[in-house]
Amino acid sequence: MTKQNMEQVLHEIDLTFPEGSKLTMTLADILREEGLKEGLSQGVEKGKVETLSEIANMLLFRKFGEVPKDIKEHISNADPVALQLL
């Protein structure tokens, strides 16, 4: 939903319902909460990938010594499922 669509919906609510501002705030609160949950979920996923990348690099270092920079980059860009399989 675009910002313009959202503004139109909010305007229609205000015109249709006398208590529209309360409903609008509730809608805004719901959308805000959903956005926060989505952001938190993405942050947690990113943290998992970074941790898995660090562990993979550490294990490679312990086994083979210094890990080349290009290999480290491939690991940091790897799919989380692939990192879990290492």
DRENBA-928983 format. One record per residue: x, y, z of N, C-alpha, C, O in turn. Coordinates in pm, whole numbers, padded with zeros to 5 digits, always signed. Layout:
XYZXYZXYZXYZ...
***
This chain:
+00085-00117+00000+00000+00000+00000+00090+00123+00000+00182+00134+00080+00061+00215-00089+00140+00337-00097+00096+00436+00009-00011+00422+00068+00180+00535+00033+00146+00638+00131+00019+00712+00088-00066+00744+00171+00006+00737-00042-00113+00807-00092-00239+00723-00068-00342+00776-00028-00230+00591-00094-00344+00503-00067-00380+00504+00081-00498+00508+00116-00279+00499+00166-00302+00498+00310-00370+00628+00353-00464+00625+00433-00325+00740+00301-00386+00868+00335-00532+00872+00289-00618+00926+00359-00559+00816+00174-00696+00812+00123-00785+00726+00213-00898+00764+00243-00735+00611+00255-00810+00523+00345-00837+00595+00477-00950+00592+00528-00736+00660+00532-00753+00732+00659-00855+00845+00645-00935+00869+00735-00851+00913+00532-00947+01021+00506-01089+00966+00500-01182+01024+00556-01106+00853+00430-01238+00791+00420-01289+00745+00556-01408+00756+00586-01201+00693+00638-01241+00651+00773-01289+00770+00853-01392+00764+00920-01213+00880+00846-01250+01001+00919-01386+01054+00874-01464+01102+00957-01415+01045+00744-01543+01094+00693-01660+01000+00727-01771+01046+00754-01633+00872+00727-01739+00773+00747-01776+00754+00894-01893+00740+00928-01675+00754+00980-01699+00726+01121-01664+00846+01207-01553+00900+01195-01756+00890+01293-01724+01003+01382-01606+00971+01473-01528+01060+01508-01594+00846+01512-01482+00806+01598-01362+00762+01514-01277+00687+01561-01356+00809+01391-01253+00769+01296-01111+00793+01344-01022+00713+01314-01089+00900+01419-00951+00927+01463-00902+00818+01557-00784+00783+01553-00990+00764+01642-00950+00654+01730-00919+00529+01647-00820+00460+01671-01005+00502+01549-00983+00388+01461-00854+00406+01381-00779+00311+01362-00831+00527+01336-00709+00557+01260-00587+00532+01345-00490+00473+01298-00589+00576+01470-00475+00554+01558-00454+00405+01582-00340+00358+01584-00561+00332+01599-00549+00188+01619-00487+00123+01495-00400+00037+01507-00532+00164+01378-00476+00112+01253-00328+00148+01243-00246+00064+01205-00294+00270+01277-00154+00313+01273-00071+00231+01371+00041+00191+01339-00125+00206+01489-00053+00127+01589-00029-00016+01538+00079-00071+01556-00131-00073+01476-00119-00209+01423-00011-00214+01314+00074-00303+01315-00015-00119+01222+00083-00117+01114+00224-00093+01167+00320-00153+01119+00237-00006+01265+00367+00022+01327+00422-00105+01393+00539-00138+01377+00336-00175+01467+00378-00297+01535+00423-00403+01434+00523-00471+01455+00348-00416+01324+00386-00513+01221+00522-00477+01161+00604-00564+01135+00544-00348+01139+00673-00303+01086+00787-00332+01182+00895-00374+01140+00763-00310+01310+00866-00339+01410+00897-00488+01415+01014-00527+01424+00794-00571+01410+00815-00716+01412+00896-00760+01291+00987-00842+01302+00861-00707+01174+00932-00742+01051+01078-00699+01059+01168-00775+01022+01101-00578+01108+01239-00529+01123+01318-00613+01221+01435-00644+01197+01256-00650+01331+01323-00733+01431+01356-00870+01372+01466-00922+01392+01263-00927+01299+01285-01057+01237+01403-01052+01139+01486-01142+01136+01408-00945+01059+01518-00930+00963+01651-00912+01036+01753-00965+00993+01649-00838+01146+01771-00817+01224+01821-00945+01287+01942-00970+01288+01730-01025+01338+01768-01154+01397+01829-01245+01290+01931-01310+01313+01766-01249+01173+01817-01332+01063+01957-01287+01021+02045-01369+00997+01975-01157+01011+02107-01103+00973+02211-01141+01077+02324-01177+01043+02174-01132+01204+02265-01170+01311+02304-01317+01305+02419-01352+01330+02209-01403+01272+02238-01546+01258+02338-01569+01146+02434-01646+01161+02316-01503+01033+02406-01520+00918+02546-01473+00954+02645-01539+00921+02556-01358+01021+02688-01307+01059+02759-01402+01155+02879-01427+01142+02685-01457+01251+02742-01550+01346+02789-01678+01277+02898-01727+01304+02705-01732+01188+02743-01852+01114+02867-01826+01028+02953-01913+01016+02876-01708+00968+02992-01673+00886+03119-01668+00971+03223-01719+00931+03107-01607+01088+03223-01598+01179+03269-01737+01223+03388-01765+01228+03174-01822+01256+03208-01959+01298+03276-02035+01184+03376-02104+01206+03221-02024+01064+03280-02092+00948+03423-02044+00924+03512-02125+00900+03445-01913+00931+03580-01859+00911+03675-01907+01021+03790-01939+00994+03626-01913+01145+03708-01957+01257+03747-02105+01239+03862-02142+01262+03651-02188+01199+03681-02329+01179+03780-02351+01065+03870-02434+01075+03762-02277+00957+03857-02288+00844+03996-02243+00887+04095-02305+00848+04004-02137+00965+04134-02089+01014+04202-02194+01101+04321-02220+01086+04125-02255+01191+04182-02358+01279+04235-02478+01200+04337-02537+01236+04164-02513+01095+04202-02632+01018+04313-02603+00916+04404-02684+00899+04305-02485+00848+04396-02459+00735+04487-02339+00754+04575-02315+00670+04469-02264+00859+04548-02142+00876+04475-02023+00815+04352-02024+00805+04550-01923+00775+04491-01799+00724+04395-01827+00607+04429-01898+00513+04276-01769+00616+04174-01786+00513+04184-01667+00416+04180-01552+00459+04198-01695+00285+04207-01585+00188+04084-01493+00193+03973-01537+00223+04108-01367+00164+04003-01265+00171+03883-01299+00082+03768-01281+00123+03909-01348-00040+03798-01378-00131+03711-01493-00077+03590-01494-00098+03773-01588-00008+03696-01698+00053+03610-01643+00166+03494-01682+00180+03667-01553+00246+03590-01491+00355+03469-01417+00300+03361-01422+00359+03487-01348+00187+03376-01274+00125+03267-01369+00077+03148-01342+00094+03308-01480+00017+03210-01580-00028+03131-01635+00091+03009-01653+00083+03200-01660+00199+03134-01712+00319+03037-01609+00375+02925-01645+00414+03076-01483+00381+02988-01381+00438+02867-01354+00349+02766-01301+00397+02875-01389+00221+02762-01371+00128+02683-01499+00105+02589-01501+00026+02722-01606+00174+02659-01736+00152+02518-01739+00211+02484-01663+00301+02438-01828+00156+02303-01852+00203+02309-01912+00344+02395-01996+00371+02220-01868+00435+02223-01921+00573+02212-02074+00579+02273-02137+00666+02135-02134+00490+02120-02280+00491+02254-02344+00455+02293-02443+00517+02323-02289+00356+02454-02342+00318+02553-02330+00433+02633-02420+00456+02548-02219+00505+02639-02201+00619+02610-02302+00729+02702-02349+00796+02484-02335+00749+02450-02433+00852+02501-02573+00816+02525-02655+00905+02516-02599+00688+02562-02731+00645+02712-02749+00661+02762-02861+00655+02785-02639+00682+02931-02649+00696+02972-02718+00820+03091-02734+00845
***
